[in-house]
Amino acid sequence: MRFLRFLVLTVLVLPLAACSSRPEAMVASAPADARGLVHSSPLFLSTGVGTVVTAKEQGKSWEFVSEGLFREGLQQSLGATGLLATDRPPTYIVDVVLVDTDQPIFGVDFTVTSTIDYTIRDKRTDSPVFKERIVAPFTAKFSEAFLGAERARVANEGSMRANIEKFLSAALKALKDAKAGTPTS
């Protein structure tokens, strides 16, 4: 009976604890294979965050990270990478649709996989210069957090960070190729 109570309490508390994600835990920088592209990218010190919305498709889950927290994490990531326009209006705007997260209910290790659509548009023409769906898993090990709710939060934040990192890499590479005449996606 005690185990059943514990199980029910854990299931009820898990979503609440996982919602308390922190934007600074989602901050990513460009991966090593794309860092050399930052300063030569048209995005360098020219990018801002536009809309961040949650997909409202039936059967999709996005209850563990809010749009506002993700926006802040993405903005901090653009700043940490050197892409955020800080002293002038942005030339490029990143619009985001938070599509889905695949969440575990139980487990020793929690793997969360996030699916996010990113579009970068040129603010002058309002035309997209990059558009891609990024899927990124992250596993929080039992050794990282004993409580399931804490592992769920760590896995969510890790998946968001991994997703942003993959986006930064893909965008930097695509726009480098675009300058050379290769289509973006």
Order of alpha helices (4+ residues) and beta strands (2+ residues): alpha-alpha-beta-alpha-beta-beta-beta-alpha
